[in-house]
Amino acid sequence: MPDNHIILLPKADYYQWVAASRAYVLKFQLNVTPDVDSAGRFNYPGQLITYVVGSDAERNTGKYLSEKYPLAKLDMLAAASPAALAPLLAARIASGDRLGAADAPLRLVWPTDYNVVTQPFGVNADIYRRFGLPGHEGIDIRAPMNANIYACADGTVSRVNDGSGNHAYGIHVRINHRDGYQTIYAHLTQALVTVGQGVVAGERIGLGDSTGNSSGSHLHLTLKKAGATAAGLTAYPNDIVDPAPFLVAPLAGATKPAQAAKFDWPLNRCLVGLHSRADGPVQPPDLEVIKAARIEAVKFLSSAQPADVDQIRALRPDAFFMVRMFAGFNNRVVTPADFCSWMEYELKPFYERGVRYFEVHNEPNLQIEGWGYTWQDGRQFAAWFIDVIRRLRLLYPLAKFGFPGLSPGHTIPGQRLELALFLDQSDEAARAADWVGCHCYWQDEASLRQPAGGLGYEDYRRRFPDKLLFVTEFSNTSPTADAQSKGVQYVEFYRRLRVAPGIGAAFAFVVSASANFPHEVWRAEDGRATAVAALVGKRGF
């Protein structure tokens, strides 16, 4: 969590606020900023933002963050001055709890295996007004069909709805807790508890789905506090209160031991991979680079020469191969039938050579790759993707089809849809895929841990804890970084992924190219391997 936790302090008298929070920051190794958007972008969407409301200038901070960065976890502290903040943080330090949840009236543990909020509390007022609500009356958390749902706190099951009566929550469970609190777990496919049963925090109580008034599988969590509406403690009817202040986000990378994922990857380690030539067939100097760097996995475009597989196998008989389906969308509508007809011709010779892993398209959140023409958003892409793999699985039943890597970064009008938003919208496609690909880029050593401009593989693991991942592209894209520095960083990146669970291979970009990528190629103009390849070849893991 330290790498994902940031504290947002007021700009006025900033360094006084920093001094007041110094012990807390050092204790829990937090990051600090006075800029609200820096906090919102920091490791988004996997971060936790502790923000301080010190004056009227910060009153709308939480609302702003919830609307612009809806997947970020928020933790609010009200303190009129740095002197008032210091004892609040001291109490957290004393308890050893960065959120002070141990002293809260109720502590809610995370109810799913997925650390992703898909709809925060209080948003979309225009939608919920028709139901007499000021906004969304709970928190939606990612939970695919049949995902485990856990009790947030100790309590007694007070109600189990079997889906009858056309209830908006569908199949759901209600648990009563101390001090008049109640949690509701909605849209289940099955409840695993009965009325009157005692449960403890973290105990499995049901399986996720999309029953009731729901447009996709997720968990809707509602929190109630008896008497809250009458006492004026909430603007919501029926004693509904915001669960966010009580909810403790899981630590980065944390999983429930009993639910450790079993990945469909027999090699049980991440392979050292390299993207083959970016344009055209593999050339003899490319083979020398692959040999010098002791590459274990090679990725081709579907437009490459299938015979290149044979050449590399002659060097590395045990090499792993992946093929990315490559097609020019050229600002036109490409139907699933069109795409599959093109791919059938190109994939067949690779499939006949034993290649089984295929990445379906590339960076579909870019305009040049179909966004705005073939699909308008991630949801439409998901429908397109699912139709494509349905068709291709009939032709290649042993193939493993992957959700493609996305272009990192925020929305650029007319060019790119924000990675996090597109990924949220296309969640159904990622779940339908046999594996999920991601792209990781950075430009300096400091940003290596969190690739610049988008989600890194750690964020993908939190979103998809049970999916096999491939880093289908990565590189340091800086035009000023020398090959020696890049090589050191690449070795560190490979070493880190080598022991990361459920990652099949990481493919650096790129062995060579005729143009466009002069700062990323692994062989120089004279054909010799660069320092990047030499350092990777000398790796010690």
VMD Tcl script that draws the C-alpha trace (Angstrom):
set ca {
  {0.00 0.00 0.00}
  {2.74 2.62 0.58}
  {3.33 2.89 -3.17}
  {-0.40 3.43 -3.71}
  {-1.20 5.73 -0.78}
  {-0.89 9.50 -1.11}
  {-1.87 12.31 1.22}
  {-3.35 15.47 -0.30}
  {-2.65 18.53 1.87}
  {-4.07 22.08 1.59}
  {-2.09 24.45 -0.62}
  {-2.32 27.38 1.79}
  {0.52 27.13 4.33}
  {1.47 23.86 2.65}
  {4.77 23.34 4.43}
  {3.12 23.79 7.82}
  {0.73 21.00 6.87}
  {3.70 18.93 5.74}
  {5.39 19.45 9.10}
  {2.21 18.40 10.93}
  {1.95 15.19 8.90}
  {5.67 14.37 8.80}
  {5.61 11.56 11.40}
  {2.54 9.97 9.77}
  {4.11 10.13 6.30}
  {7.35 8.55 7.52}
  {5.56 5.88 9.56}
  {3.45 4.63 6.65}
  {5.79 5.69 3.79}
  {3.20 7.89 2.12}
  {3.54 10.14 -0.90}
  {2.57 13.82 -0.43}
  {1.14 16.51 -2.72}
  {-0.79 19.80 -2.53}
  {-2.27 19.30 -6.02}
  {-5.62 17.54 -6.29}
  {-5.08 16.26 -9.84}
  {-1.62 14.93 -8.99}
  {-3.28 12.89 -6.25}
  {-6.03 11.79 -8.64}
  {-3.58 10.63 -11.30}
  {-1.17 9.01 -8.85}
  {-1.20 5.25 -9.59}
  {-4.83 5.62 -10.68}
  {-7.05 3.64 -10.21}
  {-5.39 1.57 -7.51}
  {-4.50 4.38 -5.13}
  {-5.81 5.48 -1.76}
  {-6.03 9.26 -1.27}
  {-6.10 10.66 2.24}
  {-7.23 14.26 1.78}
  {-7.44 17.01 4.40}
  {-10.36 19.41 4.53}
  {-8.93 22.42 6.35}
  {-11.13 25.26 5.12}
  {-13.91 26.13 2.70}
  {-11.34 25.88 -0.10}
  {-11.24 22.10 0.35}
  {-14.95 21.46 0.96}
  {-15.53 20.11 -2.53}
  {-12.30 18.09 -2.76}
  {-14.00 14.75 -2.13}
  {-16.76 15.48 -4.65}
  {-14.21 16.54 -7.27}
  {-12.09 13.43 -6.78}
  {-15.15 11.13 -6.83}
  {-16.36 12.60 -10.11}
  {-13.06 12.93 -11.99}
  {-11.29 9.86 -10.53}
  {-14.19 7.58 -9.60}
  {-12.09 4.46 -9.01}
  {-9.76 6.05 -6.45}
  {-10.28 5.13 -2.76}
  {-10.86 8.20 -0.59}
  {-10.09 8.84 3.08}
  {-11.14 12.25 4.42}
  {-9.70 14.05 7.45}
  {-11.30 17.24 8.76}
  {-8.78 19.56 10.47}
  {-9.05 23.35 10.61}
  {-5.31 23.82 11.02}
  {-2.02 21.91 10.98}
  {-2.13 21.92 14.78}
  {-5.53 20.19 14.65}
  {-4.30 17.64 12.10}
  {-1.28 16.47 14.09}
  {-3.21 14.70 16.93}
  {-5.53 12.98 14.42}
  {-2.53 11.50 12.63}
  {-0.78 10.73 15.93}
  {-3.76 8.56 16.91}
  {-3.39 6.60 13.68}
  {0.31 6.15 14.30}
  {-0.33 4.93 17.85}
  {-2.87 2.35 16.66}
  {-0.63 1.21 13.79}
  {-3.61 1.73 11.48}
  {-3.04 4.16 8.61}
  {-6.79 4.82 8.31}
  {-7.62 4.86 12.00}
  {-10.27 2.26 11.26}
  {-9.59 0.41 14.51}
  {-11.18 3.28 16.45}
  {-14.03 3.83 14.01}
  {-17.60 2.92 15.05}
  {-17.58 0.25 12.34}
  {-14.79 -1.27 10.27}
  {-15.72 -2.88 6.97}
  {-13.25 -5.27 5.35}
  {-13.20 -5.50 1.57}
  {-16.06 -7.78 0.38}
  {-14.57 -9.18 -2.85}
  {-11.25 -10.38 -4.27}
  {-11.20 -7.39 -6.64}
  {-9.83 -4.05 -5.43}
  {-11.83 -1.96 -7.92}
  {-14.76 0.40 -7.30}
  {-16.87 0.66 -10.45}
  {-19.41 3.21 -9.12}
  {-18.83 5.27 -5.95}
  {-21.45 6.37 -3.45}
  {-23.51 9.45 -4.29}
  {-22.76 9.74 -8.02}
  {-25.19 9.83 -10.98}
  {-27.85 11.92 -9.27}
  {-29.81 12.23 -12.52}
  {-30.24 8.45 -12.69}
  {-31.19 7.87 -9.05}
  {-33.49 10.86 -8.69}
  {-36.30 8.81 -10.19}
  {-35.99 6.44 -7.21}
  {-36.19 9.28 -4.69}
  {-32.45 9.16 -3.96}
  {-29.88 12.00 -4.06}
  {-27.48 9.68 -5.90}
  {-26.12 6.13 -5.97}
  {-27.10 4.62 -2.62}
  {-24.10 2.31 -2.21}
  {-20.73 1.36 -3.64}
  {-20.38 -0.93 -6.66}
  {-17.33 -3.19 -6.50}
  {-16.00 -5.43 -9.24}
  {-17.23 -9.01 -8.86}
  {-17.51 -11.19 -11.99}
  {-20.09 -13.96 -12.16}
  {-19.55 -16.52 -9.39}
  {-16.91 -14.36 -7.68}
  {-16.75 -14.84 -3.93}
  {-18.56 -12.27 -1.77}
  {-17.42 -11.84 1.85}
  {-19.04 -10.36 4.95}
  {-17.60 -6.93 5.71}
  {-17.90 -7.27 9.49}
  {-19.03 -9.63 12.23}
  {-22.79 -9.88 12.53}
  {-25.99 -11.87 12.12}
  {-27.79 -12.55 8.84}
  {-31.15 -10.80 9.06}
  {-32.51 -11.43 5.57}
  {-31.81 -13.53 2.49}
  {-33.76 -12.65 -0.64}
  {-33.93 -15.45 -3.20}
  {-34.65 -13.12 -6.10}
  {-38.42 -13.36 -5.87}
  {-40.64 -10.31 -5.68}
  {-38.82 -8.47 -8.48}
  {-36.56 -6.73 -5.96}
  {-34.12 -4.21 -7.48}
  {-31.26 -5.85 -5.54}
  {-32.09 -9.29 -6.97}
  {-30.68 -12.10 -4.84}
  {-29.17 -10.37 -1.83}
  {-28.07 -10.79 1.77}
  {-28.51 -8.40 4.72}
  {-26.31 -8.61 7.82}
  {-26.92 -6.74 11.09}
  {-23.88 -5.43 12.94}
  {-23.28 -3.69 16.26}
  {-24.52 -0.18 17.02}
  {-27.42 -0.39 14.57}
  {-25.41 -0.84 11.38}
  {-26.51 -3.13 8.54}
  {-24.76 -4.12 5.31}
  {-26.55 -5.28 2.15}
  {-24.85 -7.39 -0.56}
  {-26.83 -7.20 -3.79}
  {-27.06 -8.78 -7.29}
  {-25.81 -12.23 -6.22}
  {-26.22 -15.45 -8.16}
  {-26.43 -17.43 -4.92}
  {-26.56 -16.75 -1.19}
  {-24.49 -19.13 0.95}
  {-25.93 -18.17 4.35}
  {-29.30 -18.42 6.09}
  {-31.35 -16.07 8.27}
  {-30.17 -16.08 11.88}
  {-26.69 -17.35 11.03}
  {-23.77 -15.63 12.71}
  {-20.90 -14.61 10.42}
  {-17.45 -13.12 10.91}
  {-15.64 -10.51 8.84}
  {-14.17 -12.10 5.72}
  {-16.47 -15.12 5.74}
  {-17.85 -16.10 2.33}
  {-21.58 -15.35 2.20}
  {-22.46 -15.55 -1.50}
  {-21.44 -15.56 -5.16}
  {-21.53 -12.54 -7.44}
  {-23.72 -12.00 -10.49}
  {-26.06 -9.44 -12.02}
  {-29.50 -10.38 -10.69}
  {-32.10 -7.68 -10.12}
  {-31.76 -4.17 -11.55}
  {-28.22 -4.56 -12.87}
  {-26.56 -4.25 -16.26}
  {-23.46 -6.32 -15.50}
  {-21.92 -8.56 -12.87}
  {-20.76 -6.66 -9.77}
  {-21.38 -6.38 -6.05}
  {-23.54 -3.53 -4.85}
  {-22.78 -2.80 -1.17}
  {-25.19 -0.66 0.85}
  {-24.65 0.46 4.45}
  {-27.42 1.51 6.83}
  {-27.34 3.03 10.31}
  {-30.53 2.81 12.37}
  {-32.01 6.26 12.92}
  {-29.55 8.05 10.64}
  {-32.20 9.67 8.41}
  {-34.37 10.93 11.31}
  {-31.30 12.28 13.09}
  {-30.22 14.22 10.02}
  {-26.97 12.24 9.71}
  {-27.67 11.44 6.07}
  {-29.55 13.01 3.17}
  {-30.67 9.55 2.08}
  {-33.95 7.85 3.05}
  {-34.15 4.51 4.84}
  {-31.10 5.27 7.02}
  {-28.65 4.78 4.12}
  {-25.16 6.15 4.78}
  {-21.94 6.28 2.78}
  {-19.88 3.10 3.41}
  {-16.63 4.62 2.06}
  {-15.34 6.07 5.37}
  {-15.74 2.65 7.02}
  {-14.39 0.52 4.17}
  {-10.75 -0.57 4.37}
  {-9.18 -1.17 0.95}
  {-6.95 -4.26 0.78}
  {-3.21 -3.84 0.69}
  {-1.56 -3.75 -2.73}
  {-1.30 -7.25 -4.12}
  {-3.16 -8.74 -1.17}
  {-5.31 -11.80 -1.81}
  {-7.22 -14.08 0.48}
  {-5.01 -17.15 1.07}
  {-7.85 -19.56 0.56}
  {-8.56 -18.04 -2.84}
  {-5.06 -18.03 -4.33}
  {-5.46 -18.12 -8.09}
  {-4.32 -21.07 -10.17}
  {-3.14 -19.83 -13.54}
  {-3.20 -21.82 -16.74}
  {0.53 -21.45 -17.33}
  {2.58 -24.64 -17.08}
  {5.98 -22.88 -17.02}
  {5.22 -21.15 -13.69}
  {7.51 -18.21 -14.41}
  {7.57 -15.09 -16.55}
  {9.61 -15.58 -19.73}
  {12.10 -13.04 -21.07}
  {10.38 -11.94 -24.26}
  {11.06 -9.64 -27.20}
  {8.81 -8.23 -29.90}
  {10.11 -9.24 -33.34}
  {10.75 -6.74 -36.12}
  {8.09 -4.01 -36.09}
  {7.70 -3.95 -39.87}
  {8.61 -6.77 -42.18}
  {10.18 -10.20 -41.77}
  {12.91 -11.08 -39.30}
  {16.38 -10.31 -40.65}
  {19.64 -12.18 -39.95}
  {20.95 -9.49 -37.53}
  {17.69 -9.83 -35.57}
  {18.42 -13.49 -35.01}
  {21.84 -12.62 -33.63}
  {20.24 -10.22 -31.15}
  {17.74 -12.87 -30.03}
  {20.61 -15.29 -29.55}
  {22.84 -12.81 -27.70}
  {20.06 -11.78 -25.32}
  {19.04 -15.40 -24.65}
  {15.42 -14.55 -25.45}
  {12.90 -17.14 -24.29}
  {9.74 -15.79 -25.96}
  {9.13 -13.93 -29.22}
  {6.02 -12.07 -30.35}
  {5.16 -11.60 -34.02}
  {2.60 -9.56 -35.88}
  {0.20 -11.72 -37.88}
  {1.56 -10.04 -41.02}
  {5.05 -11.46 -40.33}
  {6.53 -14.42 -42.18}
  {5.47 -17.71 -40.51}
  {8.84 -19.15 -41.52}
  {10.39 -16.79 -38.96}
  {9.12 -19.21 -36.31}
  {11.26 -21.94 -37.87}
  {14.36 -19.74 -37.90}
  {14.05 -18.89 -34.23}
  {13.31 -22.47 -33.28}
  {16.59 -23.43 -34.89}
  {18.26 -21.14 -32.33}
  {15.95 -21.83 -29.38}
  {14.03 -25.12 -29.74}
  {12.08 -24.41 -26.55}
  {11.11 -20.83 -27.47}
  {7.57 -19.65 -26.76}
  {5.71 -17.75 -29.48}
  {2.81 -15.31 -29.50}
  {1.13 -13.65 -32.48}
  {-0.66 -10.32 -32.39}
  {-3.50 -10.02 -34.91}
  {-2.58 -7.02 -37.00}
  {-4.94 -5.20 -39.37}
  {-5.29 -1.66 -40.70}
  {-8.61 -0.21 -39.56}
  {-8.02 3.06 -41.48}
  {-10.98 5.01 -40.06}
  {-13.54 2.52 -41.26}
  {-15.99 0.08 -39.73}
  {-14.49 -3.41 -39.50}
  {-17.05 -6.06 -38.59}
  {-16.11 -9.19 -36.63}
  {-16.77 -11.20 -39.79}
  {-14.41 -9.00 -41.81}
  {-11.68 -9.18 -39.21}
  {-11.93 -12.95 -38.86}
  {-11.81 -13.48 -42.61}
  {-8.53 -11.54 -42.74}
  {-7.10 -13.31 -39.72}
  {-8.05 -16.80 -40.88}
  {-5.57 -16.52 -43.75}
  {-2.77 -15.06 -41.60}
  {-3.15 -17.20 -38.47}
  {-3.37 -20.60 -40.11}
  {0.36 -21.08 -40.90}
  {1.30 -19.99 -37.36}
  {-1.28 -22.32 -35.86}
  {0.02 -25.19 -38.00}
  {3.49 -24.53 -36.55}
  {2.15 -25.00 -33.03}
  {1.61 -21.35 -32.03}
  {-1.33 -21.21 -29.64}
  {-1.33 -17.74 -28.05}
  {-2.91 -14.93 -30.07}
  {-3.48 -11.32 -29.02}
  {-6.70 -10.02 -30.56}
  {-5.87 -6.62 -32.08}
  {-3.86 -3.82 -30.44}
  {-4.63 -0.70 -28.37}
  {-8.34 -0.49 -29.32}
  {-8.72 2.71 -27.28}
  {-6.87 4.56 -30.08}
  {-8.67 6.21 -32.97}
  {-6.24 4.68 -35.50}
  {-7.08 1.24 -34.10}
  {-10.87 1.49 -34.35}
  {-12.11 3.78 -31.56}
  {-14.67 6.24 -32.91}
  {-15.38 4.15 -36.00}
  {-15.74 0.42 -35.40}
  {-16.61 1.03 -31.72}
  {-17.48 4.18 -29.81}
  {-16.43 2.96 -26.38}
  {-15.17 -0.06 -24.47}
  {-18.61 -1.65 -24.24}
  {-18.97 -1.78 -28.01}
  {-15.44 -3.11 -28.30}
  {-16.32 -5.86 -25.80}
  {-19.22 -7.01 -27.98}
  {-16.94 -6.93 -31.06}
  {-14.16 -8.82 -29.27}
  {-16.47 -11.54 -27.92}
  {-17.92 -12.10 -31.40}
  {-14.40 -12.32 -32.87}
  {-13.13 -14.94 -30.43}
  {-16.36 -16.93 -30.80}
  {-15.74 -17.17 -34.53}
  {-12.01 -17.87 -34.25}
  {-12.44 -20.58 -31.63}
  {-14.45 -22.56 -34.18}
  {-11.47 -22.42 -36.55}
  {-8.69 -22.84 -33.99}
  {-10.05 -24.78 -31.02}
  {-6.68 -25.12 -29.25}
  {-5.82 -21.43 -29.46}
  {-5.67 -19.10 -26.45}
  {-7.08 -15.69 -27.36}
  {-5.98 -12.65 -25.36}
  {-7.51 -9.28 -24.54}
  {-5.16 -6.71 -26.14}
  {-2.85 -4.24 -24.49}
  {-4.23 -0.69 -24.36}
  {-2.58 2.64 -25.07}
  {-1.61 4.13 -21.68}
  {-2.74 7.58 -20.66}
  {-5.66 9.93 -20.42}
  {-8.22 10.87 -23.06}
  {-6.95 12.89 -26.02}
  {-9.97 14.13 -28.01}
  {-10.10 12.48 -31.41}
  {-7.09 10.26 -30.68}
  {-7.45 8.18 -27.53}
  {-9.99 7.20 -24.89}
  {-8.57 7.03 -21.36}
  {-7.11 3.61 -20.60}
  {-8.82 3.16 -17.21}
  {-12.22 4.16 -18.57}
  {-11.92 1.94 -21.64}
  {-10.82 -0.98 -19.47}
  {-13.77 -0.50 -17.13}
  {-16.18 -0.44 -20.06}
  {-14.67 -3.49 -21.76}
  {-14.48 -5.61 -18.60}
  {-16.75 -8.27 -20.09}
  {-14.30 -8.84 -22.96}
  {-11.33 -9.18 -20.59}
  {-13.23 -11.76 -18.56}
  {-14.20 -13.69 -21.72}
  {-10.59 -13.81 -22.94}
  {-8.23 -16.69 -22.20}
  {-5.65 -14.18 -20.93}
  {-5.16 -10.43 -20.64}
  {-2.40 -8.30 -22.16}
  {-1.07 -4.99 -20.90}
  {1.45 -2.41 -22.09}
  {4.03 -0.83 -19.78}
  {6.07 2.22 -20.75}
  {8.32 4.58 -18.83}
  {10.90 7.29 -19.53}
  {13.13 7.34 -16.46}
  {14.25 5.06 -13.68}
  {12.03 6.79 -11.12}
  {8.88 5.95 -13.09}
  {9.91 2.36 -13.80}
  {7.84 1.03 -10.89}
  {4.68 2.69 -12.19}
  {4.85 2.97 -15.99}
  {4.07 6.48 -17.10}
  {0.67 7.43 -18.46}
  {-1.44 4.47 -17.45}
  {-2.00 1.25 -15.57}
  {0.94 -1.03 -14.92}
  {0.84 -4.80 -14.62}
  {0.29 -4.54 -10.83}
  {-2.96 -2.64 -11.45}
  {-4.04 -5.30 -13.95}
  {-3.33 -7.99 -11.37}
  {-5.59 -6.22 -8.86}
  {-8.34 -5.97 -11.46}
  {-7.95 -9.53 -12.74}
  {-6.57 -11.63 -9.86}
  {-7.51 -14.89 -11.54}
  {-6.35 -14.11 -15.09}
  {-3.08 -15.09 -16.75}
  {-1.35 -11.85 -17.79}
  {1.17 -11.07 -20.50}
  {3.07 -7.79 -20.76}
  {2.66 -7.70 -24.53}
  {4.76 -4.53 -24.90}
  {7.13 -2.63 -22.65}
  {9.97 -0.18 -23.14}
  {11.71 2.94 -21.97}
  {10.59 5.34 -24.70}
  {12.93 8.20 -23.76}
  {14.99 9.54 -26.70}
  {17.72 10.71 -24.33}
  {18.27 7.62 -22.15}
  {21.32 5.63 -23.24}
  {21.19 1.91 -24.07}
  {23.24 1.01 -21.00}
  {20.71 2.62 -18.65}
  {17.80 1.07 -20.50}
  {19.44 -2.35 -20.33}
  {19.83 -2.09 -16.56}
  {16.17 -1.10 -16.23}
  {14.99 -3.91 -18.51}
  {16.89 -6.50 -16.50}
  {15.30 -5.13 -13.32}
  {11.86 -5.26 -14.96}
  {12.35 -8.86 -16.12}
  {13.69 -9.82 -12.69}
  {10.68 -8.37 -10.94}
  {8.23 -10.14 -13.23}
  {10.16 -13.40 -13.11}
  {8.72 -14.18 -9.69}
  {5.38 -12.40 -10.07}
  {2.53 -14.94 -10.04}
  {0.46 -15.47 -13.15}
  {2.53 -13.55 -15.72}
  {3.41 -15.63 -18.76}
  {5.96 -13.45 -20.54}
  {7.07 -9.82 -20.91}
  {7.84 -8.68 -24.47}
  {10.20 -5.73 -24.82}
  {9.64 -3.50 -27.82}
  {11.38 -3.98 -30.27}
  {14.21 -5.99 -31.89}
  {14.37 -3.76 -34.98}
  {12.37 -1.47 -37.23}
  {12.93 0.35 -40.49}
  {11.51 3.59 -39.04}
  {9.51 5.20 -36.21}
  {11.21 3.54 -33.22}
  {14.87 4.64 -33.24}
  {15.05 4.87 -29.45}
  {13.60 1.43 -28.73}
  {15.34 -0.97 -31.11}
  {17.65 -3.67 -29.75}
  {20.10 -3.66 -32.65}
  {22.07 -0.73 -33.97}
  {22.18 0.45 -37.58}
  {25.33 -1.59 -38.14}
  {23.38 -4.72 -37.22}
  {25.09 -5.36 -33.90}
  {23.23 -5.86 -30.63}
  {22.97 -2.81 -28.40}
  {23.91 -2.70 -24.73}
  {20.28 -3.50 -23.94}
  {20.54 -6.94 -25.51}
  {23.99 -7.55 -24.02}
  {22.85 -6.76 -20.49}
  {19.71 -8.85 -20.81}
  {21.86 -11.72 -22.09}
  {23.99 -11.51 -18.95}
  {21.01 -11.53 -16.60}
  {21.55 -13.35 -13.33}
  {18.15 -14.81 -12.57}
}
mol new
graphics top color blue
foreach p $ca { graphics top sphere $p radius 0.5 }
foreach p [lrange $ca 0 end-1] q [lrange $ca 1 end] { graphics top cylinder $p $q radius 0.2 }
display resetview
